[in-house]
Amino acid sequence: MYQCPLFNSKRGLMNKKFFSLSIIPFVFFLDRLFKNLILTNYPAGGGFAVVPGVFHITRVNNTGAAFGMLKGYGTILIVISALFVVFLLLCLLRSVFSASDKTGEGEKAASKFLSEAAWSLIIAGAAGNLFDRARYGYVVDFLDFRIWPVFNLADASICLGVFLVALGLWERKKTAGQN
């Protein structure tokens, strides 16, 4: 039976490299898909209730950064975001293809893989919002839980990535304290 080389269990290392790096285009394109649906179907401020009073889809054109801070600083946000994405991508590629891949199986390898996946989520989210800022002059937000500022899939990806990085650092500190 034919088995695709990318998913061959004998090449587990390649699987992990492929998976952690594939997160970036997957999340980026999923984010683009949803934002395009919102842009084509709803004007700014428009939307609908998914669960009335709890969760709505509401299009918001966010010209600022997180939670609408720094409105009017679009060019600066584009430059900072672009530098951030490039820097993190270079660091991630260095980590993924470094000689320290021979850390073996176990906790170190799992920790490295989780860290790379987390950074991939952050990069994908930052790239998605950077694309919006550069193309439209604003970020398209649409997930509205009514008790929190409206956000998008890219924002959720960044938050999940940051949470996983923090979790990994906490685990590393906890493990270092036991030794």
C-alpha positions in Angstrom: 0.0 0.0 0.0 1.3 3.4 -1.0 2.0 5.8 1.8 2.6 9.5 1.2 6.2 10.4 2.3 5.0 13.4 4.3 2.9 11.2 6.5 5.2 8.2 6.8 5.7 7.3 10.5 9.3 6.5 9.8 9.8 10.2 9.0 8.1 11.5 12.1 10.5 14.5 12.2 9.4 15.6 8.7 5.8 15.2 9.8 6.3 17.6 12.7 8.2 20.1 10.5 5.5 19.9 7.9 2.7 20.2 10.4 4.0 23.1 12.4 4.8 25.1 9.3 1.5 24.1 7.6 -0.4 25.8 10.4 0.6 29.2 8.9 -1.0 29.0 5.5 -3.9 27.0 6.8 -4.9 29.6 9.4 -4.1 32.5 7.1 -6.4 31.2 4.3 -9.1 30.2 6.7 -9.0 33.7 8.2 -9.1 35.2 4.6 -12.1 33.0 3.7 -14.2 34.2 6.7 -13.2 37.8 6.2 -14.0 37.7 2.5 -17.5 36.2 3.4 -18.1 39.0 5.8 -16.8 41.8 3.5 -18.9 40.6 0.6 -22.1 40.1 2.6 -22.3 42.7 5.3 -21.6 46.5 5.4 -19.7 47.9 8.3 -21.8 47.5 11.4 -24.0 44.9 9.7 -24.4 41.3 10.7 -26.7 38.8 12.4 -27.3 37.1 15.7 -26.1 33.5 15.9 -27.3 33.2 19.5 -29.3 36.4 20.3 -27.7 38.5 23.0 -24.7 36.1 23.3 -22.9 35.6 20.0 -23.3 37.7 16.9 -21.5 38.1 13.6 -20.9 41.9 13.4 -18.6 43.5 10.8 -16.3 46.0 12.4 -13.6 47.9 10.4 -10.9 48.2 13.0 -8.3 50.9 12.0 -6.4 50.5 15.3 -4.5 47.6 16.9 -5.9 45.2 19.6 -9.2 46.5 21.0 -9.2 49.5 18.7 -6.1 51.1 20.4 -3.8 53.2 18.2 -6.4 54.4 15.7 -4.9 56.6 13.1 -1.5 54.9 13.2 -2.1 52.6 10.2 1.3 53.0 8.5 3.2 52.5 11.7 1.1 49.4 12.5 1.8 48.0 9.0 5.6 48.5 9.4 5.7 47.0 12.9 3.5 44.1 12.0 5.6 43.3 8.8 8.9 43.4 10.8 7.3 41.2 13.5 6.0 38.6 11.0 9.3 38.4 9.2 11.4 38.2 12.4 9.2 35.5 13.9 9.1 33.5 10.7 12.9 33.6 10.5 13.2 32.5 14.1 10.6 29.7 13.5 12.4 28.4 10.4 15.7 28.4 12.2 14.1 26.4 15.0 12.3 23.9 12.7 15.4 23.2 10.6 18.0 23.5 13.3 20.5 20.7 14.0 19.0 20.3 17.5 16.2 18.3 15.8 18.0 15.2 17.1 16.7 15.9 20.6 15.0 12.5 20.3 11.5 11.6 21.4 10.1 12.5 24.7 9.5 15.7 26.6 12.1 17.9 24.9 10.9 17.0 21.4 7.2 17.4 22.3 8.0 20.8 24.0 9.9 22.0 20.9 7.0 20.8 18.6 4.4 22.6 20.8 6.5 25.8 20.8 6.8 25.7 17.0 3.1 25.2 16.5 2.3 28.0 19.0 4.7 30.4 17.1 3.1 29.3 13.8 -0.3 30.3 15.2 1.0 33.7 16.2 2.7 34.3 12.8 -0.5 33.2 10.9 -2.7 35.6 12.9 -0.3 38.5 12.6 0.0 37.9 8.8 -3.8 37.8 8.4 -4.3 41.1 10.2 -1.3 42.6 8.3 -2.8 41.6 5.0 -6.1 43.4 6.0 -4.3 46.5 7.2 -2.2 46.7 4.0 -5.0 46.0 1.6 -8.0 47.8 3.2 -6.5 50.2 5.7 -8.3 48.4 8.5 -8.6 44.9 10.0 -11.9 43.1 9.5 -13.3 42.0 12.8 -16.6 40.0 13.1 -16.8 37.6 16.1 -19.0 39.5 18.6 -19.6 37.9 22.0 -21.2 41.2 23.2 -19.2 41.2 26.5 -15.8 41.5 24.7 -14.5 43.7 21.8 -15.3 42.2 18.4 -12.4 40.2 17.0 -11.5 37.8 14.2 -10.0 34.4 13.6 -6.5 35.9 13.2 -6.9 37.5 16.7 -8.0 34.1 18.1 -5.0 32.4 16.5 -2.6 34.9 18.1 -4.2 34.5 21.5 -4.1 30.7 21.3 -0.5 30.9 20.2 0.5 33.2 23.1 -1.4 31.0 25.6 0.5 27.9 24.3 3.9 29.8 24.5 3.1 30.9 28.1 2.0 27.3 28.9 5.3 26.0 27.5 7.3 28.5 29.5 5.5 27.6 32.7 6.0 23.9 32.1 9.7 24.5 31.4 10.1 26.6 34.6 8.2 23.9 36.6 10.4 21.2 35.2 13.6 23.2 35.9 12.4 23.7 39.5 12.1 19.9 40.0 15.7 19.3 38.9 
